[in-house]
Amino acid sequence: MKKSIEITAVDDEMANRAYALWLLNEFRALGFESRKAFVNVVMDYLPELNSFQGGCRLNNFWASREFGLSEELEKVLEHLKNS
């Protein structure tokens, strides 16, 4: 089931949240449909997040409570799409 959703962000915060959700959707489209699979693949590609604190940040991203990882996750996503 594919559905398109268009959001016009009213400010930068909402734009960052929408972009984070788009990134998460892209990871799920590549088969990383569980929190565990998402966290594991990101930790494999980003050793700086391969720690308890990094895992907490990734879990928060998955739960839409952390939005500061988008740039790093975009790089992982590009690497996964190109491999």
N, CA, C and O atoms as a CHARMM CRD file, in Angstrom:
* protein
*
  332
    1    1 MET  N      0.84500  -1.16800   0.00000 PROA 1      0.00000
    2    1 MET  CA     0.00000   0.00000   0.00000 PROA 1      0.00000
    3    1 MET  C      0.89300   1.23500   0.00000 PROA 1      0.00000
    4    1 MET  O      1.67500   1.44500   0.92700 PROA 1      0.00000
    5    2 LYS  N      0.77500   2.03000  -1.02100 PROA 2      0.00000
    6    2 LYS  CA     1.52900   3.27200  -1.11300 PROA 2      0.00000
    7    2 LYS  C      0.55600   4.42600  -1.13100 PROA 2      0.00000
    8    2 LYS  O     -0.40700   4.44500  -1.89700 PROA 2      0.00000
    9    3 LYS  N      0.82700   5.38200  -0.27600 PROA 3      0.00000
   10    3 LYS  CA     0.00500   6.58000  -0.22500 PROA 3      0.00000
   11    3 LYS  C      0.93600   7.78300  -0.22000 PROA 3      0.00000
   12    3 LYS  O      1.97000   7.77300   0.44700 PROA 3      0.00000
   13    4 SER  N      0.57600   8.79200  -0.94500 PROA 4      0.00000
   14    4 SER  CA     1.33900  10.02700  -0.96700 PROA 4      0.00000
   15    4 SER  C      0.73400  11.00800   0.02200 PROA 4      0.00000
   16    4 SER  O     -0.48400  11.15100   0.11800 PROA 4      0.00000
   17    5 ILE  N      1.60500  11.67400   0.74800 PROA 5      0.00000
   18    5 ILE  CA     1.17700  12.69400   1.69000 PROA 5      0.00000
   19    5 ILE  C      2.00800  13.93200   1.42000 PROA 5      0.00000
   20    5 ILE  O      3.23400  13.86200   1.34500 PROA 5      0.00000
   21    6 GLU  N      1.35000  15.04300   1.27900 PROA 6      0.00000
   22    6 GLU  CA     2.06100  16.30300   1.06200 PROA 6      0.00000
   23    6 GLU  C      1.87600  17.17900   2.29100 PROA 6      0.00000
   24    6 GLU  O      0.76000  17.39000   2.76600 PROA 6      0.00000
   25    7 ILE  N      2.99600  17.68200   2.79200 PROA 7      0.00000
   26    7 ILE  CA     2.96600  18.55300   3.96700 PROA 7      0.00000
   27    7 ILE  C      3.68500  19.84400   3.62300 PROA 7      0.00000
   28    7 ILE  O      4.80100  19.82200   3.10200 PROA 7      0.00000
   29    8 THR  N      3.06100  20.94200   3.90800 PROA 8      0.00000
   30    8 THR  CA     3.70700  22.23500   3.76900 PROA 8      0.00000
   31    8 THR  C      4.08900  22.69100   5.17500 PROA 8      0.00000
   32    8 THR  O      3.23400  23.07400   5.97300 PROA 8      0.00000
   33    9 ALA  N      5.37800  22.64200   5.45900 PROA 9      0.00000
   34    9 ALA  CA     5.85900  22.97400   6.80100 PROA 9      0.00000
   35    9 ALA  C      5.70000  24.46500   7.06800 PROA 9      0.00000
   36    9 ALA  O      5.99600  25.30000   6.21400 PROA 9      0.00000
   37   10 VAL  N      5.23200  24.77900   8.26200 PROA 10     0.00000
   38   10 VAL  CA     5.02100  26.18000   8.62900 PROA 10     0.00000
   39   10 VAL  C      6.29100  26.82900   9.17100 PROA 10     0.00000
   40   10 VAL  O      6.37900  28.05400   9.24800 PROA 10     0.00000
   41   11 ASP  N      7.28200  26.00600   9.54800 PROA 11     0.00000
   42   11 ASP  CA     8.54600  26.54200  10.05000 PROA 11     0.00000
   43   11 ASP  C      9.63700  25.47500   9.90800 PROA 11     0.00000
   44   11 ASP  O      9.37000  24.35700   9.46900 PROA 11     0.00000
   45   12 ASP  N     10.85900  25.83200  10.28300 PROA 12     0.00000
   46   12 ASP  CA    11.99100  24.91800  10.13900 PROA 12     0.00000
   47   12 ASP  C     11.84800  23.67000  11.00300 PROA 12     0.00000
   48   12 ASP  O     12.24000  22.58000  10.58700 PROA 12     0.00000
   49   13 GLU  N     11.29800  23.81900  12.18600 PROA 13     0.00000
   50   13 GLU  CA    11.12300  22.65800  13.06000 PROA 13     0.00000
   51   13 GLU  C     10.22200  21.61200  12.41400 PROA 13     0.00000
   52   13 GLU  O     10.53200  20.42000  12.43000 PROA 13     0.00000
   53   14 MET  N      9.12200  22.05600  11.85300 PROA 14     0.00000
   54   14 MET  CA     8.21200  21.11600  11.19400 PROA 14     0.00000
   55   14 MET  C      8.85100  20.52900   9.93400 PROA 14     0.00000
   56   14 MET  O      8.61000  19.36600   9.61100 PROA 14     0.00000
   57   15 ALA  N      9.64200  21.29600   9.23400 PROA 15     0.00000
   58   15 ALA  CA    10.34100  20.78400   8.05300 PROA 15     0.00000
   59   15 ALA  C     11.32900  19.69700   8.46000 PROA 15     0.00000
   60   15 ALA  O     11.44200  18.68100   7.77400 PROA 15     0.00000
   61   16 ASN  N     12.04900  19.89400   9.56900 PROA 16     0.00000
   62   16 ASN  CA    12.99400  18.89100  10.05800 PROA 16     0.00000
   63   16 ASN  C     12.27000  17.61300  10.47000 PROA 16     0.00000
   64   16 ASN  O     12.74500  16.51100  10.19400 PROA 16     0.00000
   65   17 ARG  N     11.13600  17.75600  11.12100 PROA 17     0.00000
   66   17 ARG  CA    10.35100  16.58300  11.52800 PROA 17     0.00000
   67   17 ARG  C      9.83900  15.81800  10.30900 PROA 17     0.00000
   68   17 ARG  O      9.90800  14.58900  10.27000 PROA 17     0.00000
   69   18 ALA  N      9.33500  16.52900   9.33400 PROA 18     0.00000
   70   18 ALA  CA     8.82600  15.88000   8.12400 PROA 18     0.00000
   71   18 ALA  C      9.94900  15.16300   7.38200 PROA 18     0.00000
   72   18 ALA  O      9.75400  14.05800   6.87600 PROA 18     0.00000
   73   19 TYR  N     11.11900  15.78500   7.31700 PROA 19     0.00000
   74   19 TYR  CA    12.25300  15.16000   6.63700 PROA 19     0.00000
   75   19 TYR  C     12.70000  13.90300   7.38200 PROA 19     0.00000
   76   19 TYR  O     13.03600  12.89700   6.75700 PROA 19     0.00000
   77   20 ALA  N     12.70500  13.95700   8.70700 PROA 20     0.00000
   78   20 ALA  CA    13.07700  12.79100   9.51100 PROA 20     0.00000
   79   20 ALA  C     12.10700  11.63600   9.24800 PROA 20     0.00000
   80   20 ALA  O     12.53100  10.48600   9.13200 PROA 20     0.00000
   81   21 LEU  N     10.83600  11.93000   9.15400 PROA 21     0.00000
   82   21 LEU  CA     9.85100  10.88300   8.85500 PROA 21     0.00000
   83   21 LEU  C     10.05300  10.31800   7.45500 PROA 21     0.00000
   84   21 LEU  O      9.88100   9.12000   7.23300 PROA 21     0.00000
   85   22 TRP  N     10.41600  11.18000   6.51400 PROA 22     0.00000
   86   22 TRP  CA    10.69400  10.70700   5.16200 PROA 22     0.00000
   87   22 TRP  C     11.88800   9.74500   5.18200 PROA 22     0.00000
   88   22 TRP  O     11.85600   8.69800   4.53600 PROA 22     0.00000
   89   23 LEU  N     12.95000  10.11100   5.93400 PROA 23     0.00000
   90   23 LEU  CA    14.11800   9.23700   6.02900 PROA 23     0.00000
   91   23 LEU  C     13.73900   7.88200   6.61900 PROA 23     0.00000
   92   23 LEU  O     14.12900   6.83800   6.09600 PROA 23     0.00000
   93   24 LEU  N     12.99300   7.90500   7.68900 PROA 24     0.00000
   94   24 LEU  CA    12.56500   6.66000   8.32300 PROA 24     0.00000
   95   24 LEU  C     11.74700   5.81400   7.34800 PROA 24     0.00000
   96   24 LEU  O     11.91300   4.59600   7.30200 PROA 24     0.00000
   97   25 ASN  N     10.89000   6.42900   6.59000 PROA 25     0.00000
   98   25 ASN  CA    10.10900   5.73500   5.57800 PROA 25     0.00000
   99   25 ASN  C     11.01600   5.08200   4.53400 PROA 25     0.00000
  100   25 ASN  O     10.75600   3.96000   4.10100 PROA 25     0.00000
  101   26 GLU  N     12.06200   5.77200   4.13500 PROA 26     0.00000
  102   26 GLU  CA    13.00100   5.22200   3.15400 PROA 26     0.00000
  103   26 GLU  C     13.74100   4.00500   3.70200 PROA 26     0.00000
  104   26 GLU  O     13.95900   3.03600   2.97400 PROA 26     0.00000
  105   27 PHE  N     14.12900   4.04300   4.97800 PROA 27     0.00000
  106   27 PHE  CA    14.76100   2.87200   5.59000 PROA 27     0.00000
  107   27 PHE  C     13.78800   1.69600   5.59800 PROA 27     0.00000
  108   27 PHE  O     14.17300   0.56500   5.30100 PROA 27     0.00000
  109   28 ARG  N     12.55100   1.96000   5.93400 PROA 28     0.00000
  110   28 ARG  CA    11.54500   0.89300   5.95300 PROA 28     0.00000
  111   28 ARG  C     11.33300   0.33600   4.54900 PROA 28     0.00000
  112   28 ARG  O     11.13700  -0.86900   4.38900 PROA 28     0.00000
  113   29 ALA  N     11.37000   1.18700   3.54000 PROA 29     0.00000
  114   29 ALA  CA    11.20000   0.73300   2.15500 PROA 29     0.00000
  115   29 ALA  C     12.34100  -0.18800   1.72800 PROA 29     0.00000
  116   29 ALA  O     12.15900  -1.04300   0.86100 PROA 29     0.00000
  117   30 LEU  N     13.51000  -0.01600   2.33100 PROA 30     0.00000
  118   30 LEU  CA    14.65400  -0.87400   2.01500 PROA 30     0.00000
  119   30 LEU  C     14.63900  -2.17500   2.80400 PROA 30     0.00000
  120   30 LEU  O     15.53300  -3.00700   2.65100 PROA 30     0.00000
  121   31 GLY  N     13.62800  -2.35400   3.64800 PROA 31     0.00000
  122   31 GLY  CA    13.49500  -3.61300   4.37800 PROA 31     0.00000
  123   31 GLY  C     13.81400  -3.53700   5.85700 PROA 31     0.00000
  124   31 GLY  O     13.68300  -4.54100   6.55700 PROA 31     0.00000
  125   32 PHE  N     14.22000  -2.40100   6.35000 PROA 32     0.00000
  126   32 PHE  CA    14.53400  -2.23800   7.76800 PROA 32     0.00000
  127   32 PHE  C     13.25900  -1.79500   8.48500 PROA 32     0.00000
  128   32 PHE  O     13.11400  -0.63900   8.88200 PROA 32     0.00000
  129   33 GLU  N     12.34700  -2.74800   8.63700 PROA 33     0.00000
  130   33 GLU  CA    10.99600  -2.43600   9.10400 PROA 33     0.00000
  131   33 GLU  C     10.84000  -2.46100  10.61100 PROA 33     0.00000
  132   33 GLU  O      9.82000  -2.00400  11.12800 PROA 33     0.00000
  133   34 SER  N     11.81700  -2.97700  11.32600 PROA 34     0.00000
  134   34 SER  CA    11.72700  -2.99300  12.78900 PROA 34     0.00000
  135   34 SER  C     12.74800  -2.01700  13.37100 PROA 34     0.00000
  136   34 SER  O     13.74300  -1.66900  12.73500 PROA 34     0.00000
  137   35 ARG  N     12.47100  -1.59900  14.57600 PROA 35     0.00000
  138   35 ARG  CA    13.39700  -0.69400  15.26700 PROA 35     0.00000
  139   35 ARG  C     14.77200  -1.34700  15.38200 PROA 35     0.00000
  140   35 ARG  O     15.79200  -0.70400  15.13500 PROA 35     0.00000
  141   36 LYS  N     14.79500  -2.61400  15.75400 PROA 36     0.00000
  142   36 LYS  CA    16.05700  -3.32800  15.93100 PROA 36     0.00000
  143   36 LYS  C     16.87200  -3.37100  14.63900 PROA 36     0.00000
  144   36 LYS  O     18.07700  -3.12000  14.66100 PROA 36     0.00000
  145   37 ALA  N     16.22900  -3.68500  13.52100 PROA 37     0.00000
  146   37 ALA  CA    16.93600  -3.74500  12.23800 PROA 37     0.00000
  147   37 ALA  C     17.47800  -2.37200  11.85700 PROA 37     0.00000
  148   37 ALA  O     18.60200  -2.26100  11.36600 PROA 37     0.00000
  149   38 PHE  N     16.69000  -1.33300  12.07800 PROA 38     0.00000
  150   38 PHE  CA    17.13000   0.03200  11.78400 PROA 38     0.00000
  151   38 PHE  C     18.34100   0.40900  12.63400 PROA 38     0.00000
  152   38 PHE  O     19.34800   0.88700  12.11100 PROA 38     0.00000
  153   39 VAL  N     18.24200   0.19500  13.93600 PROA 39     0.00000
  154   39 VAL  CA    19.33800   0.54800  14.84300 PROA 39     0.00000
  155   39 VAL  C     20.60100  -0.22600  14.48300 PROA 39     0.00000
  156   39 VAL  O     21.68900   0.34800  14.44400 PROA 39     0.00000
  157   40 ASN  N     20.46700  -1.52100  14.22000 PROA 40     0.00000
  158   40 ASN  CA    21.64000  -2.33700  13.91100 PROA 40     0.00000
  159   40 ASN  C     22.33900  -1.89200  12.63200 PROA 40     0.00000
  160   40 ASN  O     23.56600  -1.79500  12.60600 PROA 40     0.00000
  161   41 VAL  N     21.58800  -1.62100  11.58000 PROA 41     0.00000
  162   41 VAL  CA    22.23200  -1.22900  10.32600 PROA 41     0.00000
  163   41 VAL  C     22.91000   0.13200  10.46100 PROA 41     0.00000
  164   41 VAL  O     23.99800   0.33700   9.92300 PROA 41     0.00000
  165   42 VAL  N     22.28400   1.05500  11.16900 PROA 42     0.00000
  166   42 VAL  CA    22.90000   2.37600  11.34200 PROA 42     0.00000
  167   42 VAL  C     24.15800   2.26500  12.19000 PROA 42     0.00000
  168   42 VAL  O     25.16800   2.89900  11.88200 PROA 42     0.00000
  169   43 MET  N     24.11300   1.46800  13.25500 PROA 43     0.00000
  170   43 MET  CA    25.29900   1.28700  14.09500 PROA 43     0.00000
  171   43 MET  C     26.44500   0.64800  13.31400 PROA 43     0.00000
  172   43 MET  O     27.61100   0.94600  13.57100 PROA 43     0.00000
  173   44 ASP  N     26.12200  -0.22700  12.36500 PROA 44     0.00000
  174   44 ASP  CA    27.16400  -0.83800  11.52500 PROA 44     0.00000
  175   44 ASP  C     27.85300   0.20100  10.65200 PROA 44     0.00000
  176   44 ASP  O     29.06400   0.13200  10.44200 PROA 44     0.00000
  177   45 TYR  N     27.09400   1.15700  10.14500 PROA 45     0.00000
  178   45 TYR  CA    27.65600   2.16400   9.24500 PROA 45     0.00000
  179   45 TYR  C     28.19500   3.39000   9.96200 PROA 45     0.00000
  180   45 TYR  O     29.04900   4.09100   9.42000 PROA 45     0.00000
  181   46 LEU  N     27.72500   3.65900  11.14500 PROA 46     0.00000
  182   46 LEU  CA    28.16700   4.84100  11.90200 PROA 46     0.00000
  183   46 LEU  C     28.69900   4.39600  13.25900 PROA 46     0.00000
  184   46 LEU  O     27.94700   4.35700  14.23300 PROA 46     0.00000
  185   47 PRO  N     29.98600   4.06200  13.33600 PROA 47     0.00000
  186   47 PRO  CA    30.54200   3.57100  14.59800 PROA 47     0.00000
  187   47 PRO  C     30.40500   4.56600  15.75000 PROA 47     0.00000
  188   47 PRO  O     30.39000   4.15700  16.91100 PROA 47     0.00000
  189   48 GLU  N     30.30700   5.85500  15.45500 PROA 48     0.00000
  190   48 GLU  CA    30.15300   6.85100  16.52100 PROA 48     0.00000
  191   48 GLU  C     28.80200   6.72200  17.23000 PROA 48     0.00000
  192   48 GLU  O     28.62800   7.24500  18.33100 PROA 48     0.00000
  193   49 LEU  N     27.85400   6.03300  16.60700 PROA 49     0.00000
  194   49 LEU  CA    26.56400   5.79600  17.24400 PROA 49     0.00000
  195   49 LEU  C     26.45200   4.38200  17.81900 PROA 49     0.00000
  196   49 LEU  O     25.40200   4.00200  18.33600 PROA 49     0.00000
  197   50 ASN  N     27.52400   3.61500  17.73000 PROA 50     0.00000
  198   50 ASN  CA    27.53500   2.24500  18.23100 PROA 50     0.00000
  199   50 ASN  C     27.90100   2.23800  19.71100 PROA 50     0.00000
  200   50 ASN  O     28.96700   1.76700  20.10700 PROA 50     0.00000
  201   51 SER  N     26.99400   2.77100  20.51200 PROA 51     0.00000
  202   51 SER  CA    27.17100   2.85900  21.96400 PROA 51     0.00000
  203   51 SER  C     25.78400   2.91900  22.59100 PROA 51     0.00000
  204   51 SER  O     24.77500   3.02200  21.89300 PROA 51     0.00000
  205   52 PHE  N     25.75000   2.85300  23.91200 PROA 52     0.00000
  206   52 PHE  CA    24.46100   2.94300  24.59000 PROA 52     0.00000
  207   52 PHE  C     23.78200   4.26700  24.27100 PROA 52     0.00000
  208   52 PHE  O     22.59200   4.29600  23.95500 PROA 52     0.00000
  209   53 GLN  N     24.53200   5.36000  24.35300 PROA 53     0.00000
  210   53 GLN  CA    23.95800   6.68100  24.08100 PROA 53     0.00000
  211   53 GLN  C     23.51500   6.79600  22.62200 PROA 53     0.00000
  212   53 GLN  O     22.44900   7.33900  22.33300 PROA 53     0.00000
  213   54 GLY  N     24.33500   6.28400  21.71100 PROA 54     0.00000
  214   54 GLY  CA    23.96600   6.30500  20.29900 PROA 54     0.00000
  215   54 GLY  C     22.71400   5.48500  20.03700 PROA 54     0.00000
  216   54 GLY  O     21.85100   5.88400  19.25500 PROA 54     0.00000
  217   55 GLY  N     22.62000   4.32400  20.70100 PROA 55     0.00000
  218   55 GLY  CA    21.42700   3.49700  20.56600 PROA 55     0.00000
  219   55 GLY  C     20.18300   4.21800  21.06800 PROA 55     0.00000
  220   55 GLY  O     19.11100   4.11300  20.47300 PROA 55     0.00000
  221   56 CYS  N     20.33500   4.95100  22.16500 PROA 56     0.00000
  222   56 CYS  CA    19.20600   5.73400  22.68600 PROA 56     0.00000
  223   56 CYS  C     18.77300   6.79200  21.68200 PROA 56     0.00000
  224   56 CYS  O     17.57700   6.99700  21.47300 PROA 56     0.00000
  225   57 ARG  N     19.73100   7.46300  21.06200 PROA 57     0.00000
  226   57 ARG  CA    19.39400   8.47700  20.06400 PROA 57     0.00000
  227   57 ARG  C     18.68200   7.86100  18.86800 PROA 57     0.00000
  228   57 ARG  O     17.72200   8.43200  18.35100 PROA 57     0.00000
  229   58 LEU  N     19.15200   6.69500  18.42700 PROA 58     0.00000
  230   58 LEU  CA    18.51200   6.02300  17.29000 PROA 58     0.00000
  231   58 LEU  C     17.11100   5.53100  17.64800 PROA 58     0.00000
  232   58 LEU  O     16.19000   5.63000  16.83700 PROA 58     0.00000
  233   59 ASN  N     16.95100   5.00400  18.85300 PROA 59     0.00000
  234   59 ASN  CA    15.61200   4.60500  19.30300 PROA 59     0.00000
  235   59 ASN  C     14.67600   5.80200  19.34700 PROA 59     0.00000
  236   59 ASN  O     13.50400   5.69000  18.98800 PROA 59     0.00000
  237   60 ASN  N     15.18800   6.94700  19.78700 PROA 60     0.00000
  238   60 ASN  CA    14.37600   8.16500  19.82200 PROA 60     0.00000
  239   60 ASN  C     14.03700   8.65300  18.42500 PROA 60     0.00000
  240   60 ASN  O     12.94100   9.16300  18.19200 PROA 60     0.00000
  241   61 PHE  N     14.97700   8.50000  17.48700 PROA 61     0.00000
  242   61 PHE  CA    14.68600   8.86300  16.09900 PROA 61     0.00000
  243   61 PHE  C     13.55100   7.97900  15.57400 PROA 61     0.00000
  244   61 PHE  O     12.61400   8.47000  14.94400 PROA 61     0.00000
  245   62 TRP  N     13.64300   6.69200  15.83300 PROA 62     0.00000
  246   62 TRP  CA    12.61700   5.74800  15.38700 PROA 62     0.00000
  247   62 TRP  C     11.24900   6.13700  15.95200 PROA 62     0.00000
  248   62 TRP  O     10.22900   6.00300  15.27600 PROA 62     0.00000
  249   63 ALA  N     11.23600   6.61900  17.19200 PROA 63     0.00000
  250   63 ALA  CA     9.98300   6.99200  17.85500 PROA 63     0.00000
  251   63 ALA  C      9.58900   8.44000  17.56600 PROA 63     0.00000
  252   63 ALA  O      8.64800   8.95400  18.17000 PROA 63     0.00000
  253   64 SER  N     10.29100   9.09500  16.65800 PROA 64     0.00000
  254   64 SER  CA    10.01900  10.49100  16.26500 PROA 64     0.00000
  255   64 SER  C     10.19300  11.47100  17.41800 PROA 64     0.00000
  256   64 SER  O      9.42200  12.41800  17.57200 PROA 64     0.00000
  257   65 ARG  N     11.22900  11.22200  18.22900 PROA 65     0.00000
  258   65 ARG  CA    11.54600  12.14400  19.31900 PROA 65     0.00000
  259   65 ARG  C     12.92600  12.76600  19.15700 PROA 65     0.00000
  260   65 ARG  O     13.31600  13.61000  19.96300 PROA 65     0.00000
  261   66 GLU  N     13.66300  12.37000  18.14200 PROA 66     0.00000
  262   66 GLU  CA    15.02200  12.87800  17.89300 PROA 66     0.00000
  263   66 GLU  C     15.10700  13.23000  16.42800 PROA 66     0.00000
  264   66 GLU  O     14.81200  12.40300  15.56600 PROA 66     0.00000
  265   67 PHE  N     15.50800  14.45000  16.14300 PROA 67     0.00000
  266   67 PHE  CA    15.54600  14.89100  14.74600 PROA 67     0.00000
  267   67 PHE  C     16.92000  15.38000  14.31400 PROA 67     0.00000
  268   67 PHE  O     17.08700  15.83200  13.18100 PROA 67     0.00000
  269   68 GLY  N     17.90400  15.29600  15.20100 PROA 68     0.00000
  270   68 GLY  CA    19.22500  15.81900  14.89600 PROA 68     0.00000
  271   68 GLY  C     20.13300  14.86100  14.15600 PROA 68     0.00000
  272   68 GLY  O     21.29600  15.18800  13.92000 PROA 68     0.00000
  273   69 LEU  N     19.64900  13.70200  13.78400 PROA 69     0.00000
  274   69 LEU  CA    20.48200  12.70800  13.11500 PROA 69     0.00000
  275   69 LEU  C     20.25700  12.63400  11.60800 PROA 69     0.00000
  276   69 LEU  O     20.84600  11.78900  10.93400 PROA 69     0.00000
  277   70 SER  N     19.42800  13.49400  11.09100 PROA 70     0.00000
  278   70 SER  CA    19.02100  13.37400   9.68600 PROA 70     0.00000
  279   70 SER  C     20.18800  13.39000   8.71300 PROA 70     0.00000
  280   70 SER  O     20.20300  12.61000   7.76100 PROA 70     0.00000
  281   71 GLU  N     21.16100  14.25700   8.93100 PROA 71     0.00000
  282   71 GLU  CA    22.28900  14.35200   7.99900 PROA 71     0.00000
  283   71 GLU  C     23.09800  13.05400   7.97600 PROA 71     0.00000
  284   71 GLU  O     23.46400  12.56800   6.90600 PROA 71     0.00000
  285   72 GLU  N     23.37500  12.49500   9.15500 PROA 72     0.00000
  286   72 GLU  CA    24.12400  11.24400   9.22700 PROA 72     0.00000
  287   72 GLU  C     23.33000  10.09300   8.61600 PROA 72     0.00000
  288   72 GLU  O     23.87800   9.26000   7.89400 PROA 72     0.00000
  289   73 LEU  N     22.03700  10.05800   8.91600 PROA 73     0.00000
  290   73 LEU  CA    21.20700   8.97300   8.40000 PROA 73     0.00000
  291   73 LEU  C     21.01900   9.06100   6.89200 PROA 73     0.00000
  292   73 LEU  O     20.86200   8.03900   6.22400 PROA 73     0.00000
  293   74 GLU  N     21.03500  10.25900   6.35900 PROA 74     0.00000
  294   74 GLU  CA    20.95000  10.42400   4.90900 PROA 74     0.00000
  295   74 GLU  C     22.15300   9.77100   4.23200 PROA 74     0.00000
  296   74 GLU  O     22.00500   9.15200   3.17800 PROA 74     0.00000
  297   75 LYS  N     23.33300   9.89800   4.82000 PROA 75     0.00000
  298   75 LYS  CA    24.54400   9.27700   4.26500 PROA 75     0.00000
  299   75 LYS  C     24.44100   7.75800   4.30700 PROA 75     0.00000
  300   75 LYS  O     24.81700   7.08600   3.34700 PROA 75     0.00000
  301   76 VAL  N     23.93600   7.21100   5.41300 PROA 76     0.00000
  302   76 VAL  CA    23.75100   5.75400   5.51100 PROA 76     0.00000
  303   76 VAL  C     22.75100   5.29300   4.45800 PROA 76     0.00000
  304   76 VAL  O     22.97100   4.28400   3.78800 PROA 76     0.00000
  305   77 LEU  N     21.68200   6.01200   4.31800 PROA 77     0.00000
  306   77 LEU  CA    20.64900   5.66100   3.34300 PROA 77     0.00000
  307   77 LEU  C     21.20600   5.65400   1.93200 PROA 77     0.00000
  308   77 LEU  O     20.93300   4.73000   1.16600 PROA 77     0.00000
  309   78 GLU  N     21.97800   6.66300   1.57700 PROA 78     0.00000
  310   78 GLU  CA    22.58900   6.70800   0.24500 PROA 78     0.00000
  311   78 GLU  C     23.52000   5.52400   0.03700 PROA 78     0.00000
  312   78 GLU  O     23.53900   4.92600  -1.03900 PROA 78     0.00000
  313   79 HSD  N     24.29000   5.18400   1.06300 PROA 79     0.00000
  314   79 HSD  CA    25.19900   4.04300   0.95500 PROA 79     0.00000
  315   79 HSD  C     24.41100   2.75700   0.74400 PROA 79     0.00000
  316   79 HSD  O     24.78800   1.93400  -0.09000 PROA 79     0.00000
  317   80 LEU  N     23.34000   2.57400   1.47500 PROA 80     0.00000
  318   80 LEU  CA    22.52000   1.36100   1.33300 PROA 80     0.00000
  319   80 LEU  C     21.86400   1.28100  -0.04900 PROA 80     0.00000
  320   80 LEU  O     21.77500   0.20300  -0.63600 PROA 80     0.00000
  321   81 LYS  N     21.40900   2.41700  -0.56000 PROA 81     0.00000
  322   81 LYS  CA    20.76700   2.41500  -1.87000 PROA 81     0.00000
  323   81 LYS  C     21.76100   2.12000  -2.99400 PROA 81     0.00000
  324   81 LYS  O     21.39200   1.55000  -4.02000 PROA 81     0.00000
  325   82 ASN  N     23.02800   2.51100  -2.79500 PROA 82     0.00000
  326   82 ASN  CA    24.03700   2.32800  -3.82100 PROA 82     0.00000
  327   82 ASN  C     24.75400   0.98900  -3.72600 PROA 82     0.00000
  328   82 ASN  O     25.56600   0.66200  -4.59200 PROA 82     0.00000
  329   83 SER  N     24.46900   0.21400  -2.69500 PROA 83     0.00000
  330   83 SER  CA    25.17600  -1.07500  -2.56000 PROA 83     0.00000
  331   83 SER  C     24.31000  -2.24000  -2.95000 PROA 83     0.00000
  332   83 SER  O     24.75500  -3.38600  -2.89300 PROA 83     0.00000
